[in-house]
Amino acid sequence: MKRILAYLSDRRNVPRLHEHSDETSLPIMKDANIKLLHIDSSIMQEASVTRQLSAEVVAQWLRVHPATTVQTLDLAAEAPNHFGADAMGIRGVEQAEQTDAQRHENAVSEKLVAQFLEADVVVIGVPFYNFSIPTQLKAWVDRVAQAGRTFKYTEEGPVGLAGGKTVVLALARGGIYSNSEAGQAMEHQESYLKVVFGFFGISDVRVIRAEGVAMGEAQKATAISEAFEAIPALLADESSQGQVA
Ligand SMILES: Cc1cc2nc3c(=O)[nH]c(=O)nc-3n(C[C@H](O)[C@H](O)[C@H](O)COP(=O)(O)O)c2cc1C
């Protein structure tokens, strides 16, 4: 992954947004082994801000790495069930003779955690719902948070097992929360996901956010445009880990 990021850190390799680019002039990194998982979780379709942002992140990535294998997961269309008792097999509960429901829930969890573990880059569109993430995305987190797969407990405390990935969070919020202490205290979207992915051992979590999209058309347009403009730097700058927009 370091090699990929070093390559991207050369701005000349990254096409600028909204700029016409001659695709044939772009250098091609011949690395067909990169796997990118593109997750969306907005309940909206065309009207979704986070779907636009996550799609643009993936599009820009692919311009530089056209051989990347992309898997998509639309959690609004195919969310796992809420985490219930039948799914407790992944939390170490004995299921000696599995019921059909338990078998089904275990298979769903296994599919999702295997898909996540396989990915080198994970791009997630994350709306802000009621101060947190969509319930569909939380259900996904509950399936991939598995001892022995994404983390383990040791005598020294928890250790993440899913390190080495880059996670890009494409966020949108109706209000503005990032520029005040009161706002930050109410924000359980970005802060929560950084905790989750940090717990999984992933230190490279990058963020773009469009804030205030419910504060009038002008603010919405500015927020989206600024988030779009932040994408090249987000993908290019190795030292930008954490937060760009
Ligand atoms: C069910 C729901 C709950 C929301 N809750 C909040 C909220 O607590 N605070 C906020 O600033 N915006 C809230 N919003 C506004 C969304 O964050 C905003 O519309 C954002 O663009 C959603 O992402 P999307 O456009 O990709 O769907 C909410 C929207 C919905 C649909």
The ligand as an SDF file (V2000), in Angstrom:
LIG
                    3D

 31 33  0  0  0  0  0  0  0  0999 V2000
  -33.1650   10.1160    8.4650 C   0  0  0  0  0  0  0  0  0  0  0  0
  -32.2660   11.3120    8.3600 C   0  0  0  0  0  0  0  0  0  0  0  0
  -31.6760   11.8230    9.4930 C   0  0  0  0  0  0  0  0  0  0  0  0
  -30.8560   12.9270    9.4180 C   0  0  0  0  0  0  0  0  0  0  0  0
  -30.2690   13.4030   10.5450 N   0  0  0  0  0  0  0  0  0  0  0  0
  -29.4470   14.4770   10.4800 C   0  0  0  0  0  0  0  0  0  0  0  0
  -28.8020   14.9680   11.6450 C   0  0  0  0  0  0  0  0  0  0  0  0
  -28.9580   14.4730   12.7460 O   0  0  0  0  0  0  0  0  0  0  0  0
  -28.0040   16.0520   11.5190 N   0  0  0  0  0  0  0  0  0  0  0  0
  -27.7470   16.6340   10.3150 C   0  0  0  0  0  0  0  0  0  0  0  0
  -26.9830   17.5720   10.2590 O   0  0  0  0  0  0  0  0  0  0  0  0
  -28.3140   16.1520    9.1870 N   0  0  0  0  0  0  0  0  0  0  0  0
  -29.1610   15.1000    9.2360 C   0  0  0  0  0  0  0  0  0  0  0  0
  -29.7410   14.6160    8.1010 N   0  0  0  0  0  0  0  0  0  0  0  0
  -29.3780   15.2250    6.7920 C   0  0  0  0  0  0  0  0  0  0  0  0
  -28.3460   14.3630    6.0730 C   0  0  0  0  0  0  0  0  0  0  0  0
  -27.1680   14.2270    6.8160 O   0  0  0  0  0  0  0  0  0  0  0  0
  -28.0090   14.9290    4.7140 C   0  0  0  0  0  0  0  0  0  0  0  0
  -29.2020   15.0040    3.9530 O   0  0  0  0  0  0  0  0  0  0  0  0
  -26.9800   14.1400    3.9520 C   0  0  0  0  0  0  0  0  0  0  0  0
  -26.8120   14.7050    2.6700 O   0  0  0  0  0  0  0  0  0  0  0  0
  -27.3760   12.6710    3.8230 C   0  0  0  0  0  0  0  0  0  0  0  0
  -26.5090   11.9750    2.9420 O   0  0  0  0  0  0  0  0  0  0  0  0
  -27.0080   11.5700    1.4870 P   0  0  0  0  0  0  0  0  0  0  0  0
  -27.2820   12.8650    0.7570 O   0  0  0  0  0  0  0  0  0  0  0  0
  -25.9170   10.7980    0.8900 O   0  0  0  0  0  0  0  0  0  0  0  0
  -28.2610   10.7620    1.6560 O   0  0  0  0  0  0  0  0  0  0  0  0
  -30.5980   13.5270    8.1600 C   0  0  0  0  0  0  0  0  0  0  0  0
  -31.2080   13.0100    7.0180 C   0  0  0  0  0  0  0  0  0  0  0  0
  -32.0280   11.9150    7.1120 C   0  0  0  0  0  0  0  0  0  0  0  0
  -32.6560   11.3650    5.8560 C   0  0  0  0  0  0  0  0  0  0  0  0
  1  2  1  0
  2  3  1  0
  2 30  2  0
  3  4  2  0
  4  5  1  0
  4 28  1  0
  5  6  2  0
  6  7  1  0
  6 13  1  0
  7  8  2  0
  7  9  1  0
  9 10  1  0
 10 11  2  0
 10 12  1  0
 12 13  2  0
 13 14  1  0
 14 15  1  0
 14 28  1  0
 15 16  1  0
 16 17  1  0
 16 18  1  0
 18 19  1  0
 18 20  1  0
 20 21  1  0
 20 22  1  0
 22 23  1  0
 23 24  1  0
 24 25  2  0
 24 26  1  0
 24 27  1  0
 28 29  2  0
 29 30  1  0
 30 31  1  0
M  END
$$$$
